[in-house]
């Protein structure tokens, strides 16, 4: 039987500090993204109603 099978291991633990976005900037960027989606969809719908549907 060996007296110390694990021996003296030195383990370095890496600590990381993650900086999260503040809630206000995250909400603002998400709002801008979805507002752009809505504007593009309304633009496509306006184009369809104004120019494509009258052709039929």
C-alpha positions as CSV (number, residue, x, y, z in Angstrom):
1,X,0.0,0.0,0.0
2,X,1.5,3.3,-1.1
3,X,1.4,6.0,1.6
4,X,0.4,9.0,-0.5
5,X,-1.0,8.1,-3.9
6,X,-2.4,11.5,-4.8
7,X,0.8,13.3,-3.8
8,X,0.7,17.0,-3.2
9,X,-1.1,18.4,-6.2
10,X,-1.2,22.2,-6.6
11,X,-4.3,23.1,-8.6
12,X,-4.6,26.7,-9.9
13,X,-8.2,27.9,-10.1
14,X,-8.9,30.5,-12.7
15,X,-11.3,33.2,-11.6
16,X,-13.1,35.2,-14.3
17,X,-15.2,38.3,-13.8
18,X,-17.8,38.6,-16.5
19,X,-19.1,42.0,-17.1
20,X,-22.7,41.8,-18.2
21,X,-24.5,44.5,-20.0
22,X,-26.6,46.7,-17.9
23,X,-30.3,46.1,-18.2
24,X,-31.0,49.5,-19.8
25,X,-28.6,49.0,-22.7
26,X,-29.8,45.5,-23.3
27,X,-33.4,46.6,-23.4
28,X,-32.6,49.5,-25.6
29,X,-30.6,47.4,-28.1
30,X,-33.4,44.8,-28.2
31,X,-36.0,47.5,-28.7
32,X,-34.0,49.0,-31.6
33,X,-33.6,45.6,-33.2
34,X,-37.3,44.7,-33.1
35,X,-38.4,48.2,-34.1
36,X,-36.3,47.8,-37.2
37,X,-38.0,44.4,-37.9
38,X,-41.4,46.1,-37.6
39,X,-40.5,49.0,-39.8
40,X,-39.2,46.7,-42.5
41,X,-42.4,44.5,-42.3
42,X,-44.6,47.6,-42.6
43,X,-42.5,48.8,-45.5
44,X,-43.0,45.5,-47.3
45,X,-46.7,45.5,-46.6
46,X,-47.0,49.1,-47.8
47,X,-45.3,48.2,-51.0
48,X,-47.6,45.3,-51.6
49,X,-50.8,47.2,-50.9
50,X,-49.7,50.3,-52.9
51,X,-48.1,48.8,-56.0
52,X,-48.6,45.1,-56.3
53,X,-52.3,44.6,-55.3
54,X,-53.6,47.3,-57.7
55,X,-52.2,45.4,-60.6
56,X,-54.8,42.6,-60.1
